[in-house]
Amino acid sequence: MDQRTRHLMEHLPYLRRYARALTGSGTRGDALVTRTLEWFLDGGGSTPETDTSREALYRWLNLLQDDEREPPEPTNHPVEAALNTLPETERRLYLLVNLEDLPIADAAEVLEIPPEEAMEGLTRAREAVRNRLTAVILVVEDDAIIAFDLSETVRGMGHIVCGNAATMDEALSLAAEHTPTLALMDIRLAEGDNGIEVARELRRQRFLPVIFVTAFPDDLAKRGLEHLGPVIPKPFTREQIEQAITRAVFTPAPEQAKEPAQPQ
């Protein structure tokens, strides 16, 4: 194996990672890498040795992808879906810097844009992705101290609390007004209301992920309703709440997740 080929093989894991992110598909990404390597090995890149740098290979991956004129595969993953809403140059810039760890000047060179333009584009891309991944969270808890603690944890993670509800009516009203993306739900609520019924009603209206935070963790299992959401028993730690929220935010929503209507 000559030195040129060894250089290409050393870069192969990085090329596959970038190509799979670029195309949104493992199969398409690997096929793109194969075409790029074939192009180089057949003499298409038989100019200076530096043409086998990672930057040069990323550039050729982009060019070959542009020749296909196919958008990335659709995805339900929140991060990938957020990236797919970006202008293509900003999406590639984000991938090169955040996924491939290229310095922004090198990423700008790959994309053949001025470094200043790259810096501005990366700032826009990061802000857009951050905004798409910021959850709007409804806290349904009748204990004011616990509700405050949950709300502070949510805000500390950079997410938004759209309101605190102590009853079913309050929860449904806030949900209708603010369209939250996640709910932290106690089971035993004020005025004899039940968080399980709130979650089921919200599911009948639209899919809303729910994390139950309750001193009665067995109530869901007793009714065979574990599918409504994960349970964090009280007393809880902030780390438990943070981990559960992160999992919920980064888990794609199922396509068919509404609670079926109950027979009259």
matplotlib code that plots the C-alpha trace (Angstrom):
import matplotlib.pyplot as plt

x = [0.0, 1.6, 1.7, -1.2, -3.5, -2.5, -3.5, -6.9, -7.4, -6.4, -9.2, -11.8, -13.6, -13.9, -15.2, -17.8, -19.0, -19.3, -20.9, -23.5, -24.4, -24.4, -26.7, -28.8, -28.3, -25.6, -26.1, -26.0, -23.1, -21.0, -21.7, -20.6, -17.3, -16.7, -17.2, -14.9, -12.1, -12.5, -12.2, -8.9, -7.5, -8.4, -6.3, -9.0, -7.0, -3.6, -2.3, -0.2, 0.1, -2.0, -5.1, -5.4, -5.9, -9.2, -10.2, -9.7, -11.7, -14.5, -14.6, -14.9, -17.6, -19.6, -19.1, -20.2, -23.2, -24.1, -23.9, -26.6, -28.9, -30.6, -31.6, -30.7, -33.0, -35.8, -35.4, -37.3, -34.2, -34.5, -30.9, -30.8, -34.3, -33.1, -30.0, -32.2, -34.0, -30.8, -29.6, -27.2, -24.0, -24.8, -25.8, -22.4, -20.6, -22.2, -21.3, -17.7, -17.1, -19.3, -19.1, -15.8, -14.0, -12.5, -11.3, -13.7, -11.0, -10.5, -14.3, -14.5, -11.8, -13.7, -16.9, -14.9, -16.4, -14.6, -13.8, -15.9, -18.9, -18.3, -18.3, -21.6, -23.1, -22.0, -23.5, -26.8, -26.7, -26.0, -28.7, -31.3, -30.4, -30.5, -33.9, -35.3, -34.0, -35.3, -38.2, -41.4, -42.3, -45.5, -45.2, -48.3, -47.7, -49.9, -47.1, -45.8, -42.3, -41.9, -43.3, -40.8, -37.9, -38.9, -39.3, -35.8, -34.3, -36.0, -34.8, -31.3, -31.1, -32.0, -35.6, -38.8, -41.5, -44.8, -46.7, -47.4, -50.8, -52.2, -55.4, -56.6, -58.4, -55.4, -53.1, -55.4, -55.9, -52.1, -51.5, -54.0, -52.6, -48.8, -48.6, -45.8, -43.4, -43.1, -44.9, -43.6, -46.7, -47.6, -50.2, -52.2, -53.2, -55.3, -59.2, -58.9, -57.6, -55.4, -52.3, -52.8, -56.1, -54.5, -51.9, -54.5, -56.6, -53.5, -52.7, -56.3, -55.8, -52.2, -49.0, -47.3, -44.4, -45.0, -42.6, -44.4, -42.9, -44.8, -44.8, -47.1, -44.9, -46.9, -50.2, -49.4, -48.4, -51.5, -53.6, -51.4, -50.6, -46.8, -46.7, -47.9, -44.4, -41.4, -41.8, -39.4, -40.3, -40.4, -38.1, -36.1, -32.7, -32.1, -29.9, -32.8, -35.0, -32.3, -31.5, -35.2, -35.8, -32.7, -33.9, -37.3, -36.0, -33.7, -36.1, -38.1, -41.8, -43.6, -45.8, -48.9, -48.9, -52.3, -54.4, -57.4, -60.8, -62.7, -66.0, -69.0]
y = [0.0, 3.3, 6.4, 8.1, 5.1, 4.9, 8.6, 7.9, 4.9, 6.9, 9.3, 6.7, 6.7, 10.5, 10.4, 7.8, 9.8, 13.0, 11.4, 9.6, 12.9, 14.7, 12.3, 11.3, 7.6, 5.0, 3.3, 6.5, 7.9, 4.8, 4.8, 8.5, 7.7, 4.8, 7.1, 9.6, 7.1, 5.6, 9.1, 9.7, 6.2, 6.4, 9.5, 12.2, 13.7, 13.1, 16.5, 17.4, 15.1, 17.6, 16.6, 13.6, 15.8, 15.5, 18.9, 18.0, 14.8, 16.6, 19.1, 16.3, 14.5, 17.8, 18.1, 14.5, 15.0, 18.1, 16.2, 13.8, 16.7, 14.7, 16.2, 14.4, 11.6, 12.7, 11.9, 11.9, 12.5, 16.0, 17.1, 15.8, 17.3, 20.7, 20.5, 19.7, 23.0, 25.0, 26.4, 23.7, 25.7, 26.4, 22.7, 21.6, 24.2, 23.0, 19.4, 20.2, 22.2, 20.4, 16.9, 16.7, 19.2, 21.2, 24.7, 27.2, 28.5, 25.0, 24.5, 27.7, 26.5, 23.2, 25.2, 27.8, 30.7, 33.6, 32.9, 35.9, 34.5, 31.1, 32.6, 34.4, 31.3, 29.0, 31.5, 31.4, 27.6, 27.1, 29.5, 27.8, 24.3, 25.5, 27.1, 23.9, 21.8, 24.1, 22.3, 24.2, 22.3, 22.3, 21.5, 19.8, 19.7, 20.8, 21.2, 24.8, 24.0, 21.0, 22.9, 25.7, 23.2, 21.5, 24.8, 26.0, 22.7, 23.2, 26.8, 25.8, 23.4, 26.3, 25.1, 27.1, 26.7, 27.6, 27.4, 25.5, 23.7, 22.2, 20.8, 19.1, 22.1, 24.3, 21.8, 21.5, 25.3, 25.9, 23.2, 24.7, 28.1, 27.4, 24.1, 22.6, 20.0, 18.1, 17.8, 17.0, 15.4, 14.5, 11.8, 13.0, 16.5, 19.2, 18.9, 15.1, 15.3, 12.6, 13.3, 10.0, 11.3, 14.6, 12.7, 10.6, 13.6, 15.4, 12.3, 12.2, 15.8, 15.5, 13.6, 15.2, 13.3, 13.1, 12.4, 11.4, 12.7, 11.1, 9.6, 6.9, 5.3, 2.1, 3.7, 3.5, -0.2, -1.1, 0.3, -1.1, 2.4, 2.4, 3.5, 6.9, 7.9, 7.2, 7.5, 9.3, 8.5, 11.2, 12.2, 12.9, 14.5, 17.2, 14.8, 12.4, 15.2, 16.5, 13.1, 12.3, 15.6, 15.2, 11.7, 13.0, 16.0, 13.8, 10.9, 11.1, 11.2, 8.1, 8.7, 7.2, 8.0, 9.5, 7.9, 6.2, 7.7, 5.8, 4.2, 6.1]
z = [0.0, -1.1, 1.1, -0.7, -0.1, 3.6, 4.0, 2.6, 4.8, 7.9, 7.1, 6.4, 9.8, 9.7, 6.1, 6.9, 10.0, 8.0, 5.0, 7.0, 8.7, 5.4, 3.7, 6.7, 5.8, 6.6, 3.2, 1.2, 3.3, 2.8, -0.9, -1.1, 0.7, -1.7, -4.7, -3.2, -2.6, -6.1, -7.6, -5.7, -6.4, -10.1, -10.5, -10.0, -7.1, -8.5, -7.7, -4.6, -1.6, 0.5, -1.6, 0.7, 3.7, 5.5, 4.4, 0.7, 1.1, 2.9, 0.0, -2.6, -0.5, -0.6, -4.4, -5.1, -2.8, -4.7, -8.0, -6.7, -5.9, -3.2, 0.2, 3.4, 4.4, 6.7, 10.3, 13.6, 15.7, 17.2, 16.5, 13.0, 12.3, 13.6, 11.4, 8.3, 8.7, 8.2, 4.9, 3.4, 3.9, 7.5, 8.1, 6.6, 8.6, 11.8, 11.0, 10.1, 13.3, 15.9, 14.6, 12.9, 15.2, 12.4, 13.3, 11.8, 9.4, 8.0, 7.7, 5.8, 3.4, 2.9, 2.0, 0.1, 2.0, 3.8, 7.5, 8.6, 6.7, 8.3, 11.8, 11.2, 9.7, 12.5, 15.1, 13.2, 12.9, 16.6, 17.7, 15.4, 16.7, 20.3, 19.8, 18.2, 21.1, 23.8, 25.5, 26.6, 29.8, 31.8, 35.5, 37.0, 40.7, 43.6, 46.1, 45.7, 47.0, 44.7, 41.8, 42.4, 42.6, 39.4, 37.6, 38.7, 37.5, 34.1, 33.8, 34.9, 31.9, 29.5, 28.9, 29.4, 32.0, 30.4, 33.7, 36.9, 37.4, 40.5, 39.0, 35.8, 34.6, 35.1, 33.3, 30.3, 30.1, 30.2, 27.7, 25.2, 25.6, 25.4, 23.5, 25.7, 24.4, 27.7, 31.0, 34.5, 36.1, 39.7, 40.0, 43.1, 42.4, 44.2, 44.3, 44.0, 40.4, 39.0, 36.8, 35.0, 33.7, 32.7, 30.7, 29.0, 28.1, 26.7, 24.6, 23.3, 22.1, 20.8, 21.7, 24.7, 26.4, 30.1, 33.0, 36.2, 39.4, 42.2, 45.6, 44.2, 41.5, 41.4, 40.3, 36.6, 36.8, 38.7, 35.8, 33.1, 31.9, 32.0, 28.4, 29.4, 30.5, 32.8, 36.6, 39.0, 42.6, 45.2, 46.9, 43.7, 42.9, 40.4, 38.5, 38.0, 36.7, 34.4, 33.0, 32.4, 30.6, 28.4, 27.4, 26.6, 24.5, 22.5, 21.9, 18.6, 19.1, 17.9, 14.8, 16.3, 20.0, 20.8, 23.5, 21.9, 22.8, 25.4, 24.5, 25.6]

ax = plt.figure().add_subplot(projection="3d")
ax.plot(x, y, z, "-o")
ax.set_aspect("equal")
plt.show()
